[in-house]
Amino acid sequence: MATVQLCPPMPAKGVEPFDAHAFAGRKSQPVEATYHGAAGWTSTGIDFPSYGSMSTRTHKQRGRRRLQTPPWALTSDLRLVITEYLVQRAFPGKHTSAAVRTLPLLDQVQLADAELRKRAPALETRIDKLCSEFVELKNAGGDPARLAVLERQIENLDSSIIISQHALQTVGAVAYLFWRTDVDSPSCAEATGVHSPAVRQLIFRLCRAAERLGFSAPIRNPRRGVRKP
C-alpha cells in the first residue's frame, strides 16, 4: 500500500498585509437583511431613506506596524497596565504612588481619576490664554514659527484636558482601538478626540507601564526589503 506523507504548511512571513480582494463582495452592507429559514430574518435596522441622510466613515486597519501587539494587550492584564499608567500619571511622586498601589485595583482607578479631574480647570485656563495669543498673533500677521509652536502647545493641552476629564474611558478606548481592533493613531484620534501625536505617546507610556509591572516589551517586526548579509 502506498504511503502518503502530510507536509505542514509554510510559516507565515512576518505580518504581511491582508489581501483586500480575498473575500471581495462578502462585506455586510449598511442596508441589509438576511433570511435564516425557519429562524426568521436579521437586518441592520437601517432602511434606504435613513441611510440616504447618514454620513459614513471608513477606518482602515494598518497592514504592518513597527512593533507587534504585546500579548498582555489582548488579555485581562491590560487592566493592570492601564491602572499602573493612571496611578503614575496622577501621582508622579514615588511615596504617594507606592501608597496608592497597595489599595485594591478599583480604589486605585477611582483615586487616580479623581486626582486627574482636579487638574482640568488649570489646563483649561492655560489653553484659553494660548488660544487668545494665537488669535491675536494670527490677526496681526505675526511670526509663523511662534504660531506653529502655539498650535502644537494647544493640541497637546487639548489632549491633556480630554484625558484629565475622562481618564479611564479615554485611555481604555485608545488601548482597545489601537491593539484589539488594529486601527492606526488617526482613527483612534477621530474616535476619542485625542490628537494623533498624543495617541502614539499614550501607547508608548502604556508599554513603559507594562514593563514596570514585569510584562514583556513589544517585539519589533522585521524590516521589509532588508537583505540578509
N, C-alpha and C positions, 0 to 999 in steps of 0.2 A: 504493500500500500504506500502510495506517495505521501511524503510528509510536507506539511505546509508551515512555513516559518512566518510568524507575525512580527513585522518590524514596527517599532514605536515611531510616532511622528517626530519630525524635526523640531528642535526647540525654537521658540519664537525669537526673533532678532530684536531684542530690546523692547521698546514700546513704540511700535510703528503706528502711524495714523490709520484710522479705520477707513475702509473703502466706503465712500458715501453712496456708491451705487450697488452695494451688495444686496440690500433689501429695498431697492427703489420701488415706489408705489405701495409700500406696506405701512406707511405712516398714517396715523389717525388724523382725521380732518376735524376742523372746528365744528362743522355741522355734519354729524354722522350718526347713523342708527344701525345697530347690528341685531339680526334675528337669531335667536338661540333655540328655535323649535318650541318644544313644549314649555321651556323655561321662560319664554316671552322675549321682550325687546330690551335692549340697553341703548342709551343715547347720551350725548354730551349735554343735553338740555338746552341747546342753543339752536334757534331757528334762523333762517336766512335773513329776515328783516332785522333781527337783533345783531347778527354778525355784520351786516352792512354798516351799522353805526359804531362798530368797535374799531379799535386800533390794535395791531398785532406787533409783537416783538419776538425776535429770534435770538436766542442765546446759543452760540456755537461752542461746543466743547473744544478744549485745547487738545491738539493731537499729540503733542510731546512737550514735556516740561524739563527744566534743567535738573530738578530734584524729583525723585519718586515720592509718592504719597506714603508717609510713615505708617507702619501697622497700627500704632496707638490711635491714629486719627480715625480709624474705621471701627473702633470698639468703644466700650463704655469708659475706657481710660481717658478719652477726650474730655470727660467731665472733670477729671483730676487736673488735667493740663489747663483747662480754662479757669478753674478755681485758683490754681497757682498763679496764673497770669494776672487775674483780677486782684488778688491779695498783694502781689508785688507792685502793681500799678497804684493801688490805693494806699499802701503802707510801705514806702520805699525804705524806711528805717529798719535796720536789722532786728532790733529788740522788739519793736511793735509787730512786725510781720511774723517773727518767731512765736510771739504770744498768740497771735490770731490763728496760726496754723495748728495750734493744739486743740482748737474748737472743732465741733462737728462740721462736716462739709457744707451743709445748708447755712449754718451760722456764719461761716467764713464768707460765703457768697453774699449774704444779706448785709454784713458789716462793710464789705468792700463796695457793694452797690450804693449803700447809704453815704459812704465817705466820698465816692466819686461824684454823686449828685450834688454835694455841697460845693464842689469846685465849678459847677456850671455857671452860676451868676458872675463870678470873676472873669471867666473866659468870655462870656457874652459882652462884658464891659470892654475887654481888650479888643474883641473883634469889631465892636462898634467904632472905637477910636481909629482902628486901622482902615475901616471902610470909609470913614469920613476923610481921612488923609488921602486915601486912594482917589476918591471922587474929586477932591479939591485939586490934587496934583494932575489928574487926568484932564479936568476942565481948563487948567492953566497951561497945558502942554508941557508938563514937567519932564524930568529925566526918565527915559524909558527903562533904564536899569533899576531905578528905585521903584518904578511901577511894577516891574517883574518880581522884585523882592517882596513888595507888599502883597501881590497876588498869591505868591506861594505861602506867605505867612497867613493870609486869610483862609486859604484852603486847608492848611494844617490845623488852624484853630477851629474851623468849621467841623472837621472830622473829630477833633478832641471833644467838642461840645456834644456831638451825637453820641460818642462813646460814653461820656460822663453822664448824660441824661438817661441812657438806656444801655448800660454796660453789658449786662448778661445777654440781653436779646441781640445786641449788635455783634458782640464777639462770637456768640454761638451761631448766628446766621452766617457770618463770614467764614467761619471754620467749616460749617456744613456745606455751604455752596462751593467753597474752593476745593475741599478734599473729597467730599462724598458725592457731589454732582459733577465735579471736574470742570467747572467753568473758570474763565480767566478773571483777572482782577477788575477789568472794566465792567464785566457783568455783575460781579459782586458789588462794585461801587454803585451801579444803577439800582440794584435791588435794596441796598441798605442805606444809601445816602453818603456813605464814607467814600472819600476820594480814592482813586486808584493807588497813588503812592502810599497812602495810609493803610490800604488793604494789604499791600505787599509788606509793609513794615510790621503790621499786626501779625501776619503769618510768620514772619521771621522771629518775632518775640514769643509767639506761641511755641515755636520749635525750641527756643532757648529755655522756656519754662519747662518743657518736656525733658530736656537734658538735666535740669536741676533736680527733677524727680527720678532720674535714673533711666529714663527711656532713651532709646537709640536715636541718633540724629538721622535726618533724611539722607538717603543714598543718592549720590549723583548719577544721573543717567549717562551712559556712554555717548560721547560726542559723535555726531554723524559726519561722515565724509573724512574721518581721520584714518589714514592708512597705518597699519602696524609696521614697525621697522623690520 
